[in-house]
Amino acid sequence: MLHHIAAVGGSLAKRYIEDGMEVNDPSGSNPPASNDEAILAGLPLAIYFITALLFIYPAIGVYYTAHMVFPTLAMIEDPNPPPEYTPVPLDAQEGSAPSGEFEVIEANGKPITSSLRATHRLLWVWGQEGYFRGLVCGLITIFCTVILAAFITVYTFLPHFVGSFIATVLLTQLSTAWVHIVITPPSARPWYSRTLPFRYVFQATALPLLVHWAASVVAVEIPRLLAVIIGLPLRLPENPDDNMGMLLLKGIPVAALAILLYLFAVIPAQVILRRVQASLLPPTEDTIVPFDRSFKGKLDPAVLGGGSETFLTMRDALTTFGREGWTRLVKMYLKVFGITVAFYIVVFATFALEGVIVWLLAGRQ
């Protein structure tokens, strides 16, 4: 895919330059200096645009697969797989994974999500379809949530964060279907066929959604309140050079508080929500990581219907995760953070190098 984009982009850039030269000089001789300057003026924009296209594919891998899919798998994986799971080697060819109930584990028996490399290999068993699992459902969920939240905010005069929560609850079927798509093998079934009855999903996820929403709001508003108290402007001043050192000094406690709230409020709330949503997985569905459907005997996975006994409670979702799960999840988040920083460095370095090359070419004219 990337080399196709590069080939098309290079061809278009070549035709753009050649066409510009032919228009200004049909005989094929060198165009005037003014035309050279016009071409060079538009060349950086074309180069940056093509480079941005080349980074779309890896950006999706970083911001969707690494940030959303990997942690979701880690949140529901059981380090002590049930005996009914049959191991499948990670070096299986693309599309060769069985359709029956199975488990994919490392050769040394460690949980698959304890290693980013092993998690990547697990998803790549199915190729791009496995690596970007649930992407369509996720994008549709985000789009519908934004539109519905805006509609609620405009016509009810509620604050936007309240409208966002209401929209999230009303669309809980979609987010739950996304979780089920992520943790199960790729299927030919359309994503909308994976949705469960609204009443059943609402009973299970309404309270976890409320807790997750409250934690997310607190993680944003409390650091903002601290910034106001200590006099840190929410926007950079027009002349930040005069007091940049003071701004950085005041920003340290605000950033530290935001990170702590994210680690100890948002992530635990997300773990609870994901595990509750995973407990709604129909018994006929298989998972790609070891998954204890009974959650250590807390519920009967063979029953699907209304009632508290058919889905995981918040307390059970939290207590059945265990210290090993938390350690594995935190390590995964740290590794994903490292990947994100490395991705930013590569993107910045690429654009900076291109800028230097264009500047040098322009200086020779």
N, C-alpha and C positions, 0 to 999 in steps of 0.2 A: 504493500500500500504506500509506504513512504517513498520508495524509489519511483513509483508511478507519479506521485505528486511532484517529486523533484524533476523528473523528466518533462512533465507538462509545463512546470514553472520555468524551467530552463529554456524550453522551446519557445514559450510565449515571450520571455525576456529577449531572446535572440531575434525573434520576428519583430518585436517592438523597436529594437535598435536598428535593424536592417530597413524596416519600413520608413523609419524617420530619416535615415540617410538617403533612401531612394526618393522620397518626396522632395527633399531639399536639393538633391543633385541627381537627376535622372541618368546622367552619363556614367555614374558610378565612381566619380572622383571624390576626394575628401570633402566633407561638408564644411561650411564656414565655422569659425570658432564659436560664434554665437549659438549655433545648433548643437555643437558639442557640449556647451555649457547647459543647454536645455535638457539634453539627454542625461547628462551627469546629475542634474538636479532631480530628475525623476527616478534615477537608478536606485538610490538608497531606499526609497519607498518600496520599489518592487522587490528588492533584496530582502528587506525586513518582512514584507508580506509573505514571501515564499518561506522564509525561515519560521514565521509564526505558524504557517500551515504544517510544516514539518514537526513542530512541537505539539500539535494537537493530540496525536496518538499517544505519545508518552505522558502527556498531561492527564489524559483520561485514566491511564494506568496508575498514575500517582494519586490523583485526587479522588478517584472513584474506587478502584480496586484496592489500593493500599490503605486508604483512609476509611473505607466503608465496608468492603467485602471481607478483607482480612480480619478486622476486629470482630465482626459479626460471627465468623466461624470460630474464633477463639472464645467468644462468650458462651457458645453452646457445646463446645467439644468436651467430652468426658475423658479424663486421663486414664480411667479404668474402663476400657471398652467392654460392652456386654459380650457374652460368649457367642451370640448368634452372628456376630460380624465376621466376615471372611476377608483376610488381608488381600489387598491388590497392590502390586508393585507400582512405585511412582514413575518408573521408566516405561510404562505402558504407552503404546503408540496412540496418537491422537484418534479419538473416536472408538478406541478398543475397550473402554471401560464397560463392565457388565451393567445390565439394566436391573438386576436383582439387588437384594439387600447386601451391602458390602461395607468395608472399611478400608481406608487408605492410610497406611501407617509407615513410619520410618523403619528402616531395617533394625535400628537399635531399640525400637519399641517406644520411643519418646512420642509425646503428643505431636501431631502434625503441625499445629500452629505454634509450637515452640521455636520454629525456624521459619524465617521469611522465605528462604530458598525452597524448603520443603512445601510450604503453602503455595508458592508460585508453581512448583512442579505439579502439585495436586490439581490446581485449576487448569494448567496447560495440558493435562491429559485430554481434555476436550477442545484444545486449541482456543481460538479467540472467543468462541461461543461460551466456553467455560470461564475464561478470564474476565469477560465483561458481562457475566451473568446478571440478569435483573436490571440492566442499564435502561432499557425502554420503560419498564415498569417504574423505576426510580425517577426518571425524567418526567413521566406523566404524573406521578404523585406530587413532585415538587411543583410542576406547572399548575395542577389543579388546586393545590394548597394555596399558592400565591394568589390565584384568581379569586378563589372563594374567600380568602382572608380579606382581600381588598373590597370585595362586594359587601361582606359583613361590616367592615369598618365604615364604609361610605354610607350604608343605609341604616345602620343602627347607632352610629356616632360613638361606638366603643373604641377604646384605645387599640392601636394596631396589634400589640402583643396579645391582647385578649382575643381579638379576631383571629389571630394565627392559631391560638390554642383551640378555639371552637372549630376552625377548619380542619385542624389536625385530627380532632376527635371524630368529626363527621367522615373523614377519609381514612379512618383507621383500618378499614378493610384492605385498602391499597398498600399501606405500609406493612401490614401483616403478610399480605401476599408477596411483597418484595422479600421479606425475611425467608419465607418458605422457598422462593425461587433460588435465593442465594445458597441455602444450606442443602439443597437437593440437586441431583444430577440434571443437566440440561434436558428439556422435554420439548416435544413437538406441540404440546398444548399451548394455546395462546395465554398470555399473562392474566387476562381478565377471567379466565376459567378457574384460576387458582384462588379467587376470593371466596371467603366463607360467609355465612349469614351474618348480617350486620349486628343483630341483637346479641348473638353469641360472642362475636369479637368485641363488641362494646362492653359487655359485662366483664370480660377478661382484661381489657386493656385501658379502660377509662381512667382508673386510679393510677396505674403506672404512667400513663401519658400525662396526667396532672402533675405527678411528682417530677417527671423528666422536664416538663415545661417550666415548673417553678424553679428547679435547679438551674436551668439554662438562663432564666431571667435573673436570678440571683447572681450567677457567675458574670453577668454583664453589668448589672446595675450597681452592685456593691463596689467593685473597683472604680466605676464612674463616680460614685459618691465619695470615695476616698480621694480621687483626683480633685474633686471640687473642694474638699476640706483642706487639703494641703496646698491648694493654689496651682495645681497643674492644669493648664489650659487644655480643653478637649480638642482644640485645633491649634496647629502650629502658628505662632505669631508671624507677622509680615517680615520681621527681621530677626530670625531665630539665632543668628550668629552671636548676638550680644549676650544672650543668657543660655546658650545651648548646654553648657555644663550643668547649670542648675536644673534645666528641664530633664536631662538624663538622670540626675540624682533623684529627683522627685518621681521619675517614672519607674525606678527600680521597685519600690514597695508596691506600686499599683500593678506592675507586671507580675510580681511574685504572688500577690493576692489572687489575681486572675488565674494563674497556673494552679494554685492550691485549690481554689474553688472548682476548677475544671476536673482536677484529679480526684477530689474527695466528695464532689457533689454531682457533677454532670456524668462522669463515667460510671459511678455506681448506679445512678438512675437509668442510664442507658443499658447497663447490664441487666437490670431487673426487667426493663421493658422488652429487650430482645429475648430473654429467656421465657418470659410469659408468652410472647408471640410464638416462639418456637414450640411451646407446649401445646399450641393449637394445631400443630401439624397433623393432618389426617394419618391414621395408622397404616394406610396403604402407601404412603410416601416413604422413600428411603432418603438417608442423609449421606453426604460425602465425607463427613468426619464422624468419629464415634459419638453417639448421642444416646443418653439414657432417657428413654421416653417416660419412664416412671419417676424420674428425678428423685432417685433413692427411695422409692416407694411412696412418694407424696401424692401421687394420683394414678388413676387407672388409664393408661394410654389407649385402651381398646374401646373406650366409650367416647362418643362425639355427640355433644348436645348441650343444652343449657344446664346450669348448676355449678356450684363452686367446686365440686369434686372432679370436674372434667378439665380444668385448667389450673395452672400454677398460681399460687398467691404470691404477693410481693415478698412476704417474709421467707417463704420457701425458695423463691427465686434467688434471694440473697444468700441464705444459709447453705444452699446446696452447691454453690459455686466453689467454695473452698479456697484455702490459701494458695495452693498450687495454681489454680485458675487465675487468681488476682496477679500473682507474680508473673505468670506467662503473658497476661494481657498488658501489664505495665511495660514489660520488656518489648512487647510488640509495638506499643505506642511510641516508645523511645526509638526503636529502629525505624519506624515509619517517619518519625520526625527527622531522623538523620537522612533518610531518602529524600524527603521534601527539601531540606536545606541543600543537599547535593544537587537536586534538580534545579533549584533557584540559581545556584552557582554556575551550573552548565549553561542555563539560559542567558544569564547576565554576561558570562564570558563570551558566549557566541555572538551576541549582539554587539558587545564592546569590540570584539575582534573585527567584525564586519564594519563597524563604524570607523575603526582605524584604517582599514584597507580602503574604504571609500574616500576617507580624508586624504590618504596618501596619493590615490589616483587623481583626485581633484587638484592636489597641489602640483602635480606634474603638468597640468594643462597650461 
